[in-house]
Amino acid sequence: MMPMNPDDVARYLKDHPEFFERYAEQMAEIYVPHPHGGRAIPLSERQMLALREKNKLLEEKLRELIGFGEENDAIGEKMHRLSLALMAAPDLASALYVLAFNLREDFGVPHVAMRVWGVERDSLDLPELAPVSADVRALAEGLTQGHCGGHIPPELLAWFGEAGAHLRSFALVPLRYGRTLGLLVLASEDSRRFYPEMGTVYLGRLGELAGAAVARFNACS
């Protein structure tokens, strides 16, 4: 008769749970190595340690999920405040100011720059309405929700003036309402603030919200 290998033993025990009741006394006499080295311990104690470790991992995962939930709630509250402020803006200049102010003060974004097109300028003299190249418009059109990373084209970097030399991470957000109306750029000196793998769902919502606010004021159809 060929000896059983470990897989056969494990399979047998799984298929015959009554074994543990029938040989309960013998099970109590089985000693196994401690998971962290050192002395041998009873099998029952080893199972208890395994359960404690599993519970610890589950507790850590639960704390992580709770943390994500609280973070999302905080972002949602900030987006709500921004929505109310944009709705109350009486004109385009006010809407653009509110957007930049809330991003800096409420969301803690160190540097904010944007350009808006497809809007009748009239007598407005705003840096956000300065002309942009066809390349910038094409870039904004090609974005879906948003894009994060450590580099942006020189034309966009110039929007930040002298501060641009110290910026290390960026988030590009297209402003859309039916069509692309502009481009919002968030920036930081911290290279880890806007990293390529970060989620962009809220950036997409921000772009839609800002796009809708811009479209209220003489947006060309």
N, C-alpha and C positions, 0 to 999 in steps of 0.2 A: 504493500500500500504506500503510495507516494505521500510525503508529508504535505500538510496544508500550508500554503503561503499566506502572508498577512492579509492579502485581499480576500482570500477564501474565508479566513477567520472573521473579518469584518462583515462580510456578506452573510455569514451564518448567524452572527449575533443580531444583525439587523432583521433577518427573516425569522428569528426565534427569540422574541423578547421575553418569553417565559423562562429562558435560561437564567436570567438574573434573579428571578424569584426562587427557582429551584436550587440554585447554588449561591444563595445570599451570603452564607457564612464564609464560603471559599472566596467570594469576591472581596470580603472585608480583609482577607489575608494577603491580597495582592498589593504590592508596593511598586510605584513607578517613580521615575526621576522627577524632582521638582522642576517646574518649567524655567526657573531662573538659576538652575544649578544647585549644587550642594547636596543635601540629604535626600533620601528617598521618602516618599509620603504615600499614604494609602490612596487607592484609586478614587475613593469617595471624596477625599480632600482635593485631589487633582481635578475632579469634576467640578467641585465647588469653586476652585480658583478659575477654571475656564469660564464658568458662568459669571463670575465677578468681572473678569476681563471683558466678556461680551457685553455685560451691562454698562461697563465704563465706556466702551466704544459707542454704544447706543446713546448714552447720555451726552457724549461729546457731539454726536451727530445731531441730536435734538437741540443742543445749545447753538450749534451752527445754523440750523434751520430757523430757530427763533431769531438769531441775529440777522439773518437775511430778511426775515419778515419785518423786523423793526426798521431795518434800513430802507426797505421798500416803502413802508408806511411814511417814513420821514421824507423820502423823495416825493411821494404822492402828495403830501401836505404842502411841500414847497411848490410843486407844479400847480396846485390849487390856488395858492396865493398869487403866483405869477399870472394865472389865467384871469383872476379877478382884477389885477392891476392893469393888464392889457385891455380888458373889456372897458375899464374906466378911462383909458387914455383918450383924450379929445381929438388928437391929431397925430400925424405920422411921427413928427419929431418927439412927441411925448411917448408914443409907443416904443420907439427905438431906444429912448432913454430908459424907460421902465424895464425893457428887456435886458439891457446891459447892466443896469443897477442891480436888479434881482439876481442875475447870474453871479455877479461879484459878491454882493452882500449876503444873499440868502444861500446860494449854492456854494459859495467859497471859491469861485473860479478867479484866479489872480488876474488874468488878462482876457479881454473880450474884444473882438473886432468883427465887423460885418460889412457887407456891401449888398445893396438892394437895387434891383433893376425892374423894368416893366412898370414903373410908377411915374406919373406925371410930376415933374420936378417943380413946375411953377417958379416961385421965387425962393424956394427952400435952398439954403446953403448948408448942407449937411455932409460931413465926410462919408457917411454911409451911402450917399447917393452918387459918389464919385464914379466915373466910368471904369469899367473893368475890361480886360481883354477877352477875346473869343475863347481863349484857352481856359480861363477861369469859369466862364459860363458852361463850357463843355464839361469841365470837371464837376461842377455842381449838378449838371444834368445826369451825369453818370453815376452819382452816388445814390444808393438806395435809402438807407436810414441814416447812416453816419459812418465816419471812418476815423480811427484813432491810430496814432503812431508818432514817431520821433522826427519826421521830416515833412515839410510842406514846400510848395514851389516858392521861389524868391518873391514873386509878386504878392503872394499872401503874407509872407513874412514881413514885407515892407509896410503892411497895414499897422504893425505894432510899433513902428518908429524905432527909436534907439533901443527899446526893451527887447526887440526881436533878437538881438545878439545873445541874449541870456536865456532864451526859451528852449526847452528840451523835449516837450511833448505837446501834442496838439490833437484836437477833435474837430473834424469838419462836419458841419451840419447844414444840409440844403434846406432852404426855406421854401416850402411848397404849399400851394392852395390851388389845386387843379393843375397847375403847372409850376415850374421852378421860378421863384421870384427873387432869389438872392442866396447868399452863402454866409453862414455864421461860423466863425473860427474861435474856439476856446483854446487857451494856451497856459502853460505853466513852466516854471523853472525846474520843477521836479520831473525827471524822466519817467517816473513810475505813475504819474497822475493819469495820463491818457495813454494806455498801452494797447498794442494791437489786438490782444485777446479779450479785452473787456467788452461787456455787453453794450449793445447800441440801441436797445428798445426805447429807453427813455430819451435818447438823443433824437430818434425818429419822431417821437411824440412832441419833443421840443420844437423840432423843425416844422411840424404841422401846425402847432399852436402859434408860433411866430409868423408863419406864412399866412395864416388866417388873419392875424392882427394887421399885417402889412396890407393884405388885400382889401381891407376896409377902406383904405384911403387912396382913391383914384387909381386902383390897379387896372392896368389895361387888360381887356378880355382877350 
